[in-house]
């Protein structure tokens, strides 16, 4: 598939700045009482990139906050081991369920509007999470945090593409935004580990989200690419229920995969997914255009997002808790160790734009998955030996791989769809990412806690599965070769 080039830029500007204004050749334009151009002023590039990146950092910090505080949070909420997957999976569940509809709403009704609503809601729901007193209230707060994060993440790339319509500027901006995804992942555990009370850490994150929302109110300009029609609520409901059924099945599978409730939930997930596809084919404004599945770039973006969640996020979401429980590390010590992986991921993602023109995003994804697999395999046996220094080489190798993944995915997601549907493309890729995350966290906890040899032996099994999935993903994205026009 050819890349979007300069020939498309006038079309992009028309679609984003004045989508309802049609050119009339050889005819002077009639006076209008509602000038469209004045309604959508030119965006401030620096403010757009800065504020969307800042909001992304806060959203990812909120996402990763429970990773190092999971033992303390579970103890405070009296959460049994079998239910701890819900403490981690609440936010990715909300993200996966609403990213697609958030991307479509952002394109149709205004990316700035959806961004502001999501950032403000993230602040409020994070504050509410700090006040919860039991597992299910905390999980519900995390799900709503995920829904708010979905709104700001999906609209962020739409705002960036509107502010940077030229390919070179868009490459740099999406690279910076992808790096701040890694930055948020890196900072979340450090901030949470540095603050002795996990409830106070949520209060700090809530305040940060509200500050970003206040700054963005005046600094961002609106953009949209409306299709007309109503929001795809039926698609959102069926997709969300399918995802909840899948995560519940994977979580309950820890106590026996052949039990009737697990089988029924898996069947329900398949049936609801089929119903979702039927709804998407019939509605005039679907959450996702299923015809995009014929595009190799879109398939590569979706596959990359799915396996990043399943293999990478799934393992590293529960690994800090495993380190504390098997090696006896404190939350802060675990955060610093975790920073080797996430901090290197941030640095690599920030510099990965230099690979443009030399390595395609699809090949960059494959390299990232191979490095993750190599790093994960290098960590085998470290927990069983009780040696945290043995983790260091693997964390460094996997960190480089994660950085390449985080840099390639946002660029590929906006290149895989028409520019005026950038928010939907971003939402689709991130939806698959967090579907994989939900499944990956539940699978990692099930493998690590149900092994007969204890947590350390179970962690090795989870690492082997993660490495295998990453290698499978590498083969998959390489196989999805781009067609030439």
C-alpha positions as CSV (number, residue, x, y, z in Angstrom):
1,X,0.0,0.0,0.0
2,X,1.4,3.4,-0.8
3,X,2.1,5.9,1.9
4,X,0.0,9.0,2.1
5,X,2.0,11.7,0.2
6,X,1.9,15.4,-0.4
7,X,-0.8,14.9,-3.0
8,X,-3.2,14.1,-0.3
9,X,-2.5,17.1,1.9
10,X,-5.0,19.5,0.4
11,X,-7.6,16.8,0.9
12,X,-6.6,16.4,4.5
13,X,-6.8,20.1,5.2
14,X,-10.3,20.2,3.6
15,X,-11.4,17.2,5.6
16,X,-10.1,18.4,8.9
17,X,-10.5,22.2,8.7
18,X,-13.8,22.6,6.7
19,X,-15.3,19.2,6.1
20,X,-18.7,20.5,5.0
21,X,-17.4,23.1,2.5
22,X,-17.4,21.8,-1.1
23,X,-15.4,23.6,-3.9
24,X,-17.4,25.2,-6.6
25,X,-15.3,25.6,-9.8
26,X,-15.6,28.7,-11.9
27,X,-18.2,30.2,-9.6
28,X,-17.5,33.0,-7.0
29,X,-18.3,31.9,-3.5
30,X,-21.5,33.3,-2.1
31,X,-21.5,35.2,1.1
32,X,-21.9,32.9,4.1
33,X,-23.3,33.8,7.5
34,X,-21.3,30.9,9.1
35,X,-17.8,30.8,7.8
36,X,-16.3,27.4,8.5
37,X,-12.7,28.4,8.4
38,X,-13.1,30.9,11.3
39,X,-14.7,28.2,13.4
40,X,-11.6,26.1,13.4
41,X,-8.4,28.2,13.8
42,X,-5.0,26.9,12.9
43,X,-3.7,24.7,15.7
44,X,-0.7,25.7,17.9
45,X,1.7,22.8,17.1
46,X,3.8,23.0,20.2
47,X,0.8,23.3,22.5
48,X,-0.9,20.4,20.8
49,X,2.0,18.1,21.0
50,X,2.9,19.2,24.5
51,X,-0.5,18.8,26.0
52,X,-1.4,15.6,24.3
53,X,1.9,14.1,25.4
54,X,1.4,15.3,29.0
55,X,-2.1,13.9,29.1
56,X,-0.8,10.6,27.7
57,X,1.9,10.4,30.4
58,X,-0.7,10.9,33.1
59,X,-3.0,8.3,31.6
60,X,-0.1,5.7,31.4
61,X,1.1,6.6,34.9
62,X,-2.4,5.9,36.2
63,X,-2.5,2.7,34.2
64,X,0.8,1.4,35.6
65,X,0.3,2.8,39.2
66,X,-0.9,-0.6,40.7
67,X,2.0,-2.5,39.3
68,X,4.4,-1.9,42.2
69,X,1.6,-1.2,44.8
70,X,-0.4,-4.3,44.1
71,X,0.5,-6.2,47.3
72,X,-0.4,-3.1,49.4
73,X,-3.5,-2.4,47.5
74,X,-4.7,-6.0,47.7
75,X,-4.0,-6.1,51.4
76,X,-5.9,-2.8,52.0
77,X,-8.9,-3.9,50.0
78,X,-8.8,-7.6,51.2
79,X,-8.5,-8.9,47.7
80,X,-7.8,-12.6,47.4
81,X,-5.1,-13.8,45.0
82,X,-7.7,-15.2,42.6
83,X,-9.2,-11.7,42.1
84,X,-6.0,-9.6,41.9
85,X,-6.2,-9.8,38.1
86,X,-9.2,-7.4,38.3
87,X,-7.1,-4.8,40.2
88,X,-4.7,-4.7,37.2
89,X,-7.3,-5.3,34.5
90,X,-9.8,-2.6,35.3
91,X,-8.2,0.2,33.3
92,X,-7.3,-1.9,30.2
93,X,-10.8,-3.2,30.2
94,X,-12.2,0.3,30.1
95,X,-9.7,1.2,27.5
96,X,-10.3,-1.7,25.2
97,X,-14.1,-1.4,25.5
98,X,-14.3,2.3,24.6
99,X,-11.2,3.2,22.5
100,X,-13.0,2.4,19.2
101,X,-16.1,4.4,20.0
102,X,-14.0,7.2,21.5
103,X,-12.0,7.5,18.2
104,X,-15.1,7.6,16.1
105,X,-16.7,10.2,18.4
106,X,-13.6,12.3,18.3
107,X,-13.5,12.4,14.5
108,X,-17.3,13.0,14.3
109,X,-17.9,15.5,17.1
110,X,-14.6,17.1,17.8
111,X,-11.2,15.8,18.9
112,X,-10.6,18.7,21.3
113,X,-14.0,18.2,22.9
114,X,-13.4,14.5,23.5
115,X,-9.9,15.1,24.7
116,X,-10.9,17.6,27.3
117,X,-13.8,15.4,28.5
118,X,-11.5,12.4,28.8
119,X,-8.7,14.3,30.6
120,X,-11.1,15.9,33.1
121,X,-12.9,12.6,33.7
122,X,-9.5,10.9,34.3
123,X,-8.8,13.3,37.1
124,X,-12.2,12.8,38.7
125,X,-12.2,9.0,38.5
126,X,-8.6,8.7,39.7
127,X,-9.5,10.7,42.8
128,X,-12.5,8.4,43.4
129,X,-10.2,5.4,43.1
130,X,-8.2,6.7,46.0
131,X,-11.3,6.7,48.2
132,X,-12.6,3.1,47.5
133,X,-12.8,0.6,50.3
134,X,-13.2,-2.8,48.6
135,X,-12.1,-4.7,45.5
136,X,-15.2,-4.2,43.3
137,X,-15.4,-0.5,44.0
138,X,-11.7,-0.1,43.1
139,X,-12.2,-2.2,40.0
140,X,-15.1,-0.1,38.9
141,X,-13.1,3.1,39.5
142,X,-10.3,1.6,37.4
143,X,-12.7,0.7,34.6
144,X,-14.0,4.3,34.5
145,X,-10.3,5.5,34.5
146,X,-9.8,3.3,31.4
147,X,-12.9,4.8,29.7
148,X,-11.6,8.3,30.4
149,X,-8.1,7.4,29.2
150,X,-9.7,5.9,26.0
151,X,-11.2,9.3,25.2
152,X,-7.9,11.3,25.6
153,X,-5.7,8.7,24.0
154,X,-7.8,8.2,20.9
155,X,-8.3,11.9,20.3
156,X,-4.7,12.7,21.0
157,X,-3.4,11.3,17.7
158,X,-6.3,12.9,15.8
159,X,-5.3,16.3,17.2
160,X,-1.6,15.6,16.3
161,X,-2.4,14.6,12.8
162,X,-4.5,17.7,12.3
163,X,-1.7,19.9,13.8
164,X,1.0,18.2,11.7
165,X,-0.4,17.5,8.3
166,X,3.0,17.2,6.5
167,X,4.5,13.7,6.6
168,X,7.8,14.8,8.1
169,X,6.2,16.7,10.9
170,X,3.7,13.9,11.5
171,X,6.6,11.4,11.8
172,X,8.4,13.5,14.4
173,X,5.2,14.2,16.4
174,X,3.9,10.6,16.5
175,X,7.4,9.5,17.5
176,X,7.5,12.0,20.4
177,X,3.9,10.9,21.4
178,X,4.9,7.2,21.3
179,X,8.0,7.9,23.4
180,X,5.7,9.6,26.1
181,X,3.7,6.3,26.2
182,X,6.9,4.7,27.3
183,X,7.6,7.7,29.6
184,X,4.3,7.3,31.4
185,X,4.9,3.6,31.8
186,X,8.3,4.4,33.3
187,X,7.2,7.1,35.7
188,X,4.0,5.5,37.0
189,X,5.8,2.8,39.2
190,X,8.5,5.2,40.3
191,X,6.0,7.8,41.5
192,X,3.8,5.2,43.2
193,X,6.8,3.5,44.8
194,X,8.1,6.9,46.1
195,X,4.9,7.8,47.8
196,X,4.4,5.7,50.9
197,X,0.6,5.6,50.7
198,X,-1.0,4.2,47.5
199,X,-4.1,6.3,48.0
200,X,-2.1,9.5,48.1
201,X,-0.3,8.6,44.8
202,X,-3.7,8.4,43.1
203,X,-4.6,11.8,44.5
204,X,-1.4,13.2,43.0
205,X,-2.2,11.7,39.6
206,X,-5.8,13.0,39.8
207,X,-4.5,16.6,40.3
208,X,-2.0,16.2,37.4
209,X,-4.9,15.2,35.1
210,X,-7.0,18.1,36.1
211,X,-4.2,20.6,35.6
212,X,-3.6,19.3,32.1
213,X,-7.3,19.6,31.3
214,X,-7.3,23.2,32.6
215,X,-4.3,24.1,30.4
216,X,-5.8,22.5,27.3
217,X,-9.1,24.3,27.6
218,X,-7.6,27.4,25.9
219,X,-4.5,26.1,24.2
220,X,-6.1,23.5,21.9
221,X,-8.1,24.2,18.7
222,X,-11.0,22.0,17.5
223,X,-10.9,19.7,14.5
224,X,-13.3,17.1,13.2
225,X,-14.1,15.0,10.2
226,X,-17.9,14.2,10.6
227,X,-19.5,11.3,8.7
228,X,-23.1,12.1,9.9
229,X,-25.3,9.6,11.6
230,X,-25.6,8.5,15.2
231,X,-22.9,7.1,17.5
232,X,-22.6,3.3,17.3
233,X,-24.0,2.5,20.7
234,X,-25.0,-1.0,19.8
235,X,-21.5,-1.8,18.6
236,X,-20.0,-0.3,21.8
237,X,-22.3,-2.4,24.1
238,X,-21.8,-5.7,22.2
239,X,-18.0,-5.2,22.0
240,X,-17.7,-4.2,25.7
241,X,-19.7,-7.2,26.8
242,X,-17.7,-9.6,24.6
243,X,-14.5,-8.2,26.2
244,X,-15.8,-8.5,29.8
245,X,-16.8,-12.1,29.1
246,X,-13.3,-12.9,27.7
247,X,-11.5,-11.4,30.6
248,X,-13.8,-13.1,33.2
249,X,-13.2,-16.4,31.5
250,X,-9.4,-16.0,31.6
251,X,-9.5,-14.8,35.2
252,X,-11.7,-17.8,36.3
253,X,-9.6,-20.2,34.3
254,X,-6.9,-20.1,37.0
255,X,-9.1,-22.4,39.1
256,X,-9.7,-24.8,36.2
257,X,-10.0,-24.3,32.4
258,X,-12.5,-27.1,31.9
259,X,-15.1,-25.8,34.4
260,X,-18.6,-24.9,33.0
261,X,-18.5,-21.2,33.9
262,X,-15.3,-20.7,32.0
263,X,-16.6,-22.5,28.9
264,X,-19.9,-20.5,29.0
265,X,-18.1,-17.2,29.3
266,X,-15.8,-18.1,26.3
267,X,-18.9,-19.1,24.2
268,X,-20.6,-15.8,25.2
269,X,-17.5,-13.9,24.2
270,X,-17.5,-15.6,20.7
271,X,-21.2,-15.0,20.3
272,X,-21.1,-11.4,21.3
273,X,-18.1,-10.8,19.0
274,X,-20.1,-12.3,16.1
275,X,-23.0,-10.0,17.0
276,X,-20.6,-7.0,17.1
277,X,-19.4,-7.9,13.5
278,X,-23.0,-8.1,12.3
279,X,-23.9,-4.7,13.9
280,X,-20.8,-3.1,12.3
281,X,-21.8,-4.3,8.9
282,X,-25.3,-2.9,9.2
283,X,-24.7,0.5,10.8
284,X,-24.1,3.7,8.8
285,X,-21.4,4.9,11.2
286,X,-19.6,1.9,12.6
287,X,-17.0,2.0,15.4
288,X,-14.6,0.4,13.0
289,X,-14.8,0.1,9.2
290,X,-14.4,-3.7,8.7
291,X,-13.1,-3.1,5.1
292,X,-9.9,-1.8,6.7
293,X,-9.1,-5.4,7.6
294,X,-8.2,-5.9,4.0
295,X,-5.4,-3.5,4.3
296,X,-2.0,-5.1,5.2
297,X,-0.9,-2.0,7.1
298,X,-4.0,-1.9,9.2
299,X,-3.7,-5.7,9.9
300,X,0.0,-5.2,10.9
301,X,-1.0,-2.3,13.2
302,X,-3.8,-4.3,14.8
303,X,-1.7,-7.4,15.1
304,X,1.2,-5.4,16.6
305,X,-1.1,-3.8,19.1
306,X,-2.8,-7.1,20.1
307,X,0.5,-8.9,20.7
308,X,2.2,-5.9,22.4
309,X,-0.6,-6.2,25.0
310,X,-0.7,-10.0,25.2
311,X,3.1,-10.6,25.3
312,X,4.7,-7.4,26.6
313,X,2.2,-5.6,28.8
314,X,0.7,-8.8,30.1
315,X,4.0,-10.0,31.5
316,X,5.4,-6.7,32.7
317,X,2.1,-5.7,34.5
318,X,2.5,-8.6,37.0
319,X,6.3,-8.9,37.0
320,X,6.8,-6.2,39.7
321,X,4.4,-8.0,42.0
322,X,6.3,-11.2,41.4
323,X,9.6,-9.5,42.2
324,X,8.3,-8.3,45.5
325,X,6.8,-11.7,46.5
326,X,9.7,-13.9,45.3
327,X,12.8,-11.7,45.9
328,X,11.4,-9.7,48.9
329,X,12.1,-6.4,47.2
330,X,10.4,-3.2,48.5
331,X,8.0,-1.3,46.2
332,X,10.6,1.4,45.6
333,X,13.4,-1.1,44.9
334,X,11.0,-2.8,42.4
335,X,10.2,0.5,40.8
336,X,13.9,1.3,40.2
337,X,14.5,-2.1,38.7
338,X,11.4,-1.8,36.6
339,X,12.7,1.6,35.4
340,X,15.6,-0.1,33.6
341,X,13.1,-1.6,31.2
342,X,10.6,1.2,31.0
343,X,13.2,4.1,31.0
344,X,15.2,2.5,28.2
345,X,12.0,2.0,26.3
346,X,11.3,5.7,26.6
347,X,14.8,6.6,25.3
348,X,14.6,4.2,22.4
349,X,11.1,5.3,21.3
350,X,12.2,9.0,21.4
351,X,15.1,8.3,19.0
352,X,13.5,5.7,16.8
353,X,12.2,8.3,14.4
354,X,15.8,8.3,13.0
355,X,15.0,4.9,11.5
356,X,12.5,6.4,9.1
357,X,13.4,5.7,5.5
358,X,15.8,2.9,6.6
359,X,13.4,0.5,8.4
360,X,9.7,0.4,7.8
361,X,7.4,0.5,10.9
362,X,6.3,-3.1,10.1
363,X,9.9,-4.4,10.2
364,X,10.5,-2.2,13.3
365,X,7.7,-4.0,15.0
366,X,9.1,-7.4,14.1
367,X,12.5,-6.4,15.5
368,X,10.9,-5.1,18.7
369,X,9.1,-8.4,19.3
370,X,12.2,-10.5,18.7
371,X,14.1,-8.3,21.2
372,X,11.3,-8.7,23.8
373,X,11.5,-12.5,23.3
374,X,15.3,-12.5,23.7
375,X,15.1,-10.4,26.8
376,X,12.4,-12.5,28.4
377,X,14.3,-15.7,27.8
378,X,17.4,-14.1,29.3
379,X,15.4,-13.6,32.6
380,X,14.5,-17.3,32.9
381,X,15.6,-18.8,36.3
382,X,16.4,-15.5,37.9
383,X,13.5,-15.5,40.4
384,X,14.0,-19.2,41.2
385,X,17.7,-18.5,42.0
386,X,16.7,-15.5,44.1
387,X,19.0,-13.2,42.1
388,X,17.8,-9.8,40.9
389,X,21.1,-9.0,39.1
390,X,20.4,-11.9,36.7
391,X,17.4,-9.9,35.5
392,X,19.4,-6.9,34.3
393,X,20.5,-8.1,30.8
394,X,17.0,-9.3,30.0
395,X,15.4,-6.1,31.2
396,X,17.7,-4.0,29.1
397,X,17.2,-6.1,25.9
398,X,13.4,-6.2,26.4
399,X,13.4,-2.4,27.1
400,X,15.0,-1.7,23.7
401,X,12.3,-4.0,22.1
402,X,9.5,-2.2,23.9
403,X,10.8,1.2,22.7
404,X,10.8,0.1,19.1
405,X,7.2,-1.2,19.5
406,X,6.0,2.0,21.1
407,X,7.5,4.1,18.4
408,X,6.3,2.1,15.4
409,X,2.7,1.5,16.6
410,X,1.3,5.1,16.6
411,X,2.9,5.9,13.3
412,X,1.6,2.7,11.6
413,X,-1.9,3.3,13.1
414,X,-2.3,6.7,11.5
415,X,-0.7,5.6,8.2
416,X,-3.0,2.6,8.0
417,X,-6.2,4.7,7.6
418,X,-7.1,7.9,5.6
419,X,-5.8,10.9,7.5
420,X,-9.3,12.3,8.3
421,X,-10.0,9.0,10.2
422,X,-6.7,9.3,12.3
423,X,-8.5,9.1,15.7
424,X,-10.4,6.0,14.6
425,X,-7.1,4.4,13.4
426,X,-5.5,5.2,16.7
427,X,-8.4,3.9,18.6
428,X,-8.4,0.6,16.7
429,X,-4.7,-0.1,17.2
430,X,-4.9,0.8,20.9
431,X,-8.1,-1.3,21.3
432,X,-6.3,-4.4,20.1
433,X,-3.4,-3.4,22.4
434,X,-5.5,-3.3,25.5
435,X,-7.6,-6.4,24.5
436,X,-4.2,-8.1,24.5
437,X,-3.3,-6.5,27.8
438,X,-6.5,-7.7,29.5
439,X,-5.9,-11.3,28.2
440,X,-2.2,-11.1,28.9
441,X,-2.5,-10.0,32.5
442,X,-5.1,-12.7,33.2
443,X,-3.0,-15.3,31.5
444,X,0.2,-14.3,33.2
445,X,-1.4,-14.4,36.7
446,X,-3.1,-17.7,35.9
447,X,0.2,-19.3,34.7
448,X,2.3,-17.8,37.5
449,X,0.0,-18.7,40.4
450,X,-1.2,-22.1,39.3
451,X,2.2,-23.8,38.7
452,X,3.0,-26.6,41.1
453,X,6.5,-25.4,41.8
454,X,5.6,-22.0,43.3
455,X,5.6,-18.4,42.1
456,X,9.2,-18.5,40.8
457,X,8.6,-21.6,38.7
458,X,5.3,-20.2,37.5
459,X,7.0,-16.9,36.5
460,X,9.3,-18.9,34.3
461,X,6.4,-20.6,32.6
462,X,4.7,-17.2,32.0
463,X,8.0,-15.8,30.6
464,X,8.3,-18.7,28.1
465,X,4.7,-18.2,26.9
466,X,5.4,-14.4,26.6
467,X,8.5,-15.1,24.5
468,X,6.6,-17.5,22.3
469,X,3.8,-15.1,21.7
470,X,6.3,-12.3,20.8
471,X,8.0,-14.5,18.2
472,X,4.7,-15.5,16.7
473,X,3.9,-11.8,16.4
474,X,7.2,-11.1,14.7
475,X,6.4,-13.7,12.1
476,X,2.9,-12.4,11.7
477,X,3.8,-8.7,11.0
478,X,6.6,-9.7,8.6
479,X,4.1,-11.8,6.7
480,X,1.8,-8.9,6.3
481,X,3.6,-7.3,3.4
482,X,2.4,-4.1,1.9
483,X,0.9,-4.2,-1.5
484,X,2.0,-1.8,-4.1
485,X,-0.5,0.3,-6.0
